[in-house]
C-alpha cells in the first residue's frame, strides 16, 4: 500500500474511533468530510462510512419542512430542549438556502437555536443546499449516518423552507413533520396535496396571542382535510396539532406522537420497510448524481456541451434532439 493510502487508512480509523467515543470535534470533522466534493475527500468519506456502517440505524430520523415564516427553527429548539431534558441525544441537520453566486449558506440556523446549540447532548450542523432541489443538501443522507455513529438517538433534518416542492427529505427519514403558520381561505389552498400526503404529523404553529384562534381554525381545517386522505401507514391517523413554539404550548407532547408513530411502524413491520425504502432511494439518488457528474466530465460530451446549449438557447435545435445527441456521445452510440 502506498504511503499516502496508509496515512488515509490511519486517519479514517482514528476518526471512526473518535466518533464511537462521542468526540464532538470528530463529529464536526466527519460531517465536513462526507459533505466535501474533493475527489480525495470522497475516497476518505466512503472509507469512513464503510467503517461506521455497523454503528448506524439506531436513531429515529425526523424530517421537518414547511413554508418560510412557519417557525421551524423556533419549534426545533423548543422541541430539542424538551428532548434533551428527557435524556435524549439530539442532532439537527439544518439545511439553509445556498447562494447562487458563492454556493454557501445565506443564513445559519445554528444562530437561531443558540440555547440548544450550547447543550452538551445536542449537535447542530447548518449546511448549504447549494444547487440541490428538494430542500436538502447533497450529502444529508451521509450526515445522518455520521450522527448516528456518534451516538445520537434522534436526528432531525430541517429543510430549506422554500415551499411545497420539499419532498426529498421524506425519502430519508422515518417520520415527516410538516409545520404550518396560521392561515385561512386562499392561503389554506396554497399548500398543495403532494406535500400534505407525505406528512405523518402536521403542526400549526403560532397558536398564541392574537393568532391563537386562527391557528386553531387552521388546524381544524387541515384535520378535516386529512380525514379525506388515506393514511400511508396502516393503523396511523395523521394528527394535526395547534402549538406555540414560542411559548412551548403543546411542544413536549410531540415526543409522545413520535414514540407512538414509531410503535405503530414497528408493530406492523413497517419500520424495516421504511428503512429499506430509504436505502433504495439513497442508491438511486447516488446513481443519478454520479451519472450526471460522469456525463458532464465525459471528453466527447464536454467538447460538445457548450455548442449544444447555445444551439438550444438560439432556437436552432430542439431540447430533445440536443439531449439525444449528447447521450449518444456519452454512450458511444
N, C-alpha and C positions, 0 to 999 in steps of 0.2 A: 504493500500500500504506500503510495507517495506520502511524503511528509505532511503536505498540506491537508490531504484526506485524513491522516491520522489526527491532526490537530482539530479538524472539523468534528470527527467522531468523539474526541475527548470533550469538546465544547458542548455538543449536543447531550452527551451523557451527563455532564455536570449540570446543565440547565434542567434536564429531566429530573435529576435527583433533587435539585433545589425546589422545583415545582412540587414534588411529592412532599417536601418538608414545609410547604406553605410559605416560601420566601416571596414577599411582595415584589421586591425588585426583580427577581427572576420571572415572576408572572408578567410584569410590565415588559421585560425584555422579550419574553416568549411571544406575547401578542404582537409586539413590534416586528419580530422575526416573521411570524406567519402572515402579517399584512404586507411585508415588503415585496416589491416586484423585481428586485435584483435577481438575476439568474443564480448566482452563488448562494444567495439567501433562500431561494426557493428550494434548492437541494437540501440545505440545512433544515428548513422548515418541514420538509417531507420526512426527513430522518427523525426530527423531534416528534412529529405527530405519530409516527410509527412506534416510537419508544413509549409514548404516554397512552396509546390507544387502550390498553387494558385498564387504565385508571378512569376512563371516561364512561359516560352514560348514566351515572347515578343521579344527576341533578334533575330537578323539574325545570323545564325550559318554557319561559313565558314570553310571548311576543305582545308588545303594546303599540298600538297605532291609533291614529286619529288626526283630525284636521288641525291646522295651526290655531293656537289660542284655546285648545281644549283643556290645557293644564296637565299634559302628560308628565312633564318633569316634576311638577309640584306633587302630583299623585305618587310618582315613583319614590320620591324622597320620603314622603309620609308613610307609604306602604313599606318601604325598605326599613325605616326606623322601627316600625312596629314589628317587622320580621326579625331584625337582629336583637331586639329587646326580648323576643321569644326564643332566642338561642339559635336562630338560623344564620347561615353564612351566605351572603348575597353578592353576586357580581352583576353589574349593569353595563351592557354594551350599548352606548348611546350613539346612534348614527346621526351625524349632522350634515346639513347641505354642503355640497362641495362647490368650491369656487370654480367657475368656468375658466378663469384665466390662470390661477395659481394651482388649482387642484386641491387645496387644503380646505379644512372645515371653516365655514363662515362664523359659526357660533360654537361654543363649547359647553355642552350640557353639564359638565362637571362643575362649572362655576355656578350653576343654578341648583345644585344639590350639595351645597357646601357642608352642611351638617352630616349628611350621610357619607360624603367622601372622606370625612375625618374619622369615621368609626372603624375600629380595627377589624371588625367582622364583615366589612363591606369593601368592594373594589369597584370603582367606576372608571370606565375607559371610553372616552369620546373618540370616534373615528369618522373620517370623511367618507361620504358616499361616493365621491369622485364622479365618474361618468355613469356609474351604475344606476339602473332604474329599479323600481320596486321597493324603495325605501330602506334598503340595507346596503352594507359595504361589500366589496368583492370577496373578502375573507371572513365574513361574520361567522360562517359555519365553523371554520377552524378555530376562531377565537373562543367560541363556545366550548370546544373540546379542551382547550388550554385551561379555561377557568374551571372546568370540571376536574381536570387532573390536579389542580391546585387545592381541591377540597371544598369548593363551593357547592352547596346543596340546592341553590336556586340561581338560575341565570336568566336575567331579563334582557331582552333585546328591544330597545326603543327605536322605532323607525324615524325617518326624517320628519314626517308630518306634512307631506305635500298633498295629501288628498286620497281619493278613492282607489288609486292605482297601486297602493302599497299592500300588495298581497303576497309578495315573495316571502315575507317573514313567516307566513302561515305554513310554508313548506319546511321550516327548520325548527319549529317549536312544538311543544306538546299542547299548549293552551294559547289561544289567540284572543286577546282582550282588546276591545275597541272602546276608546274614550271619546265622548262627545260633549260639546258645550250645550247649554240650554238653547233650544231653537223652536220655531213654530212655522206653520204654513209652508211657504215655498222653501224655507231653509230646511225643513224636515225632508223635503223631496230631493234635496241636493246631494245627499249621500246615496249612491246607487246600490242596487240589490247585491251586486257582486261581493263587495267587502262585508256587507251585512251577513250574507250567507256563510261567510267563513268564520264569523265571530262565535266564540264559545261563551263569552260573557260581555255584556255591554254595560258601560258605566257612564251615566250622565253626571258630569262634574259641575261644580259651582252651585250646588244646592245650598246656598247660604244668602243671607241678606235679602235684597230685593229680587234676586234671581231665583230664590228657593221655589216659589210657586211655578215659575217657568220650567225649572229643572224637573220637578215632579210631573208636570204635564207632559214634558218631552219623554220622560221615562215611561209614562203610561201609554203614550202613542207608540213608542217602539215595542213595548211589551205586547200590545195588541197586534202589531205587525208581525212580530216573531211567532205568534201563535198560528199564523197562516203559512209559515215556512217549516218544512220538515227538518228535524234536527239531524245533523250528520253523525251524531253519536247516540245509538240506541240507549234509552234509559236516562238521557240527559235533556232537560228542557233549558234552553238558553235563557238565563236570567238577565233582567235589566234592573240596575240599581241606581238610584239617585244618591250621590255622595258629595261631600265637600272636602277636597284635598286640603284646602287652606285651613279649615277648622278641624279636620280629621274625622268628621262625621261619616260613619259607615265604612271607613277605610280598613280598619283592623279586621272587620268581618270578611273582607275579601280573601284573606288567608284561608278561612273556612271553606269558601267557594272553591279555591284552588285544590284544597285537600279532598273535597267532595268530588270534584271533577276527576282527579287522578284515581280515586277509589272506583268510580264508575268505569273508567277506562280499563283499569286492572281487572275488575270483576268480569268484564265482558271479553277479556283477552285483546282489547283494542290498544292497550299501551304498547305492546310489542309491535302491533301492526303500524301504529303511527311512527314508531322509531324506524321500522323497515322502510316506510314511505319517505321519511326524512333522508335516509341513506341513499335511496334510489334517486330522489330529487337532487341531492348533492352530486351524485355521479353524473347525471345528465347536465347539470349546470356546469360542472367542471369540463365535461366533454365539449359543451357548446363554447365556453370561453377559450378552451385550448385550441379548438378548431379555428376559431376566428383569429387567434394570435398566429397560428401557423399559416393560415391563409394569407394574412397581411404580410408576413415575412417571406413568403414563397418568392424566389427571384423573378419568375416569369410574371406573377401577379403584381409584384411591386413595380416592375418596369411598365406595366400596362395600366395600373390603377388610376394614376393621375389623368391619363388621357380619357379613360372611361368616365371618370367623374365629370370632367369638362364637357364631354360629349352629351352626357345626361343633362347637365345644367343648361347647356346651349340648346337643348331640344333636338339634337342631331341623332340621338339614339334613344330607344326606349329603355326604361329601367330593367325590364325583363331580359331584353337582348344583351345589355351590358353585363348583367349579372351572370347570364348563361355563358358568355364568352370568358369571363374571369374564372368561373367554376371549371370550365373546360381546361383552361390553362393550369389550374391547380391540380386537377385530377389527371392531367396528361391526355385528356380526350380530344 
